[in-house]
Amino acid sequence: MRTIMVILQFTAALGLLNVWLLRFHQRTGYRGGDASSMVEEFAAYGLPAWFAYVIGSLKIGAALALIAGIWIPTLVLPAAALVSILMLGALAMHIKIADPLKKSLPALGMLALCLAISWGAMR
């Protein structure tokens, strides 16, 4: 079980860091609306640019906490719970602007991953 949790934590953390650090300014097929960057995506949702940086900071912090949680297990549940809540918000934004289901799949996958991590952390 421990090995599975470590793999799940690393998978979630690396996914978050990839999106928020490496692909922040890049176009992907999963961006909301017709956005070509994270800031444009938040604008498509009707949110201010500064909010992208707040959410990004929370997600990067949670990703780092998931990694640190390998050695400090008390960090895992709060980090996974935070990401789960943020993914529910991401899904709500995709629904708000009537994005096709394909664009919601990364958020849905991350939500499932973080719910599994949360469940494992509570055991």
matplotlib code that plots the C-alpha trace (Angstrom):
import matplotlib.pyplot as plt

x = [0.0, 2.8, 4.4, 1.1, 0.6, 4.0, 3.3, 0.0, 1.5, 4.3, 1.9, -0.4, 2.4, 4.3, 1.0, 0.3, 3.8, 3.8, 0.6, 1.4, 5.2, 6.0, 2.8, 1.5, 2.0, 1.4, -1.6, -3.0, -6.1, -7.5, -7.6, -11.0, -12.7, -10.2, -7.5, -3.8, -2.4, -3.5, -4.3, -6.4, -8.2, -9.1, -10.4, -12.5, -14.1, -14.7, -12.1, -9.4, -5.7, -4.5, -6.8, -4.8, -1.7, -3.5, -4.8, -1.4, 0.3, -2.1, -1.7, 2.1, 2.2, -0.1, 2.1, 5.2, 3.3, 2.4, 6.0, 7.1, 4.3, 6.4, 8.5, 5.9, 2.6, 0.5, 0.9, -0.8, -4.5, -4.7, -2.8, -4.9, -8.1, -7.2, -6.4, -9.7, -11.6, -9.7, -10.5, -14.2, -13.9, -12.1, -14.8, -17.5, -15.7, -15.6, -19.3, -20.0, -18.6, -20.0, -16.6, -16.7, -16.1, -12.6, -11.4, -12.6, -10.8, -7.5, -9.4, -11.6, -8.6, -6.7, -9.9, -10.1, -6.3, -6.5, -9.6, -7.7, -4.8, -7.1, -8.7, -5.3, -4.1, -7.1, -6.4]
y = [0.0, 2.4, 2.0, 2.6, 5.8, 7.1, 6.4, 8.2, 11.2, 11.5, 11.2, 13.9, 16.2, 15.9, 16.4, 19.6, 20.9, 20.1, 22.1, 25.1, 25.4, 24.0, 24.5, 27.7, 29.8, 27.0, 26.0, 22.6, 20.8, 20.9, 24.7, 26.1, 27.9, 29.0, 30.0, 29.6, 30.2, 29.7, 33.4, 33.4, 30.3, 32.0, 35.0, 32.6, 31.5, 35.2, 35.2, 37.9, 37.2, 37.4, 34.5, 32.2, 33.0, 32.4, 29.0, 28.2, 28.9, 26.7, 23.9, 24.1, 24.2, 21.2, 19.4, 20.1, 18.9, 15.7, 15.0, 16.1, 13.8, 10.8, 11.7, 13.7, 11.8, 14.4, 16.7, 14.2, 14.4, 18.3, 18.6, 15.9, 17.4, 20.9, 19.6, 17.7, 20.9, 22.9, 20.2, 20.4, 24.2, 23.4, 21.1, 23.7, 26.3, 23.9, 23.3, 27.0, 27.8, 24.6, 23.1, 19.6, 16.7, 16.2, 19.5, 18.3, 15.0, 16.2, 17.8, 14.7, 12.4, 14.6, 14.6, 10.8, 10.6, 12.9, 11.2, 7.9, 9.6, 11.1, 7.7, 6.1, 8.8, 8.2, 4.4]
z = [0.0, 0.8, -2.6, -4.3, -2.3, -3.2, -6.9, -6.7, -4.8, -7.3, -10.3, -9.0, -8.0, -11.3, -13.2, -11.3, -11.6, -15.4, -16.0, -13.7, -14.3, -17.7, -19.7, -18.1, -21.2, -23.7, -25.8, -25.0, -26.2, -22.7, -22.1, -21.4, -24.3, -27.0, -24.5, -25.5, -22.0, -18.4, -17.9, -21.1, -19.8, -16.5, -18.6, -20.6, -17.3, -16.4, -13.7, -13.2, -14.2, -10.6, -9.7, -12.0, -9.9, -6.6, -7.8, -9.3, -6.1, -4.2, -6.7, -6.7, -2.9, -2.8, -5.3, -3.2, -0.1, -1.8, -2.5, 1.0, 2.3, 1.4, 4.4, 6.4, 6.0, 7.8, 4.7, 2.4, 3.3, 3.4, 0.1, -1.6, -0.2, -1.4, -4.9, -4.9, -4.0, -6.7, -9.3, -8.5, -9.2, -12.4, -13.5, -12.6, -14.8, -17.8, -17.3, -16.9, -20.4, -22.0, -22.9, -24.5, -22.1, -23.5, -21.9, -18.5, -18.5, -16.9, -14.0, -13.7, -13.7, -11.1, -8.9, -9.0, -8.3, -5.3, -3.9, -4.0, -2.3, 0.3, 0.9, 1.3, 3.7, 5.9, 6.2]

ax = plt.figure().add_subplot(projection="3d")
ax.plot(x, y, z, "-o")
ax.set_aspect("equal")
plt.show()
